[in-house]
Amino acid sequence: MKELLVERVKEIGCKLISLEIMPDHVHIFVEAHNLQQLQTE
């Protein structure tokens, strides 16, 4: 799962700040500058 999330963050042009995968949920913090572009994907 970690590899998939890291790959997707790169694909959409964001910077991964922090990622923590728990058994029942995920904490993911990203830096994103062009939010309009993200909303269309």
Secondary structure, DSSP 8 states (H G I E B T S, - for coil): -HHHHHHHHHHTT-EEEEEEE-SS-EEEEEE-S-HHHHHT-
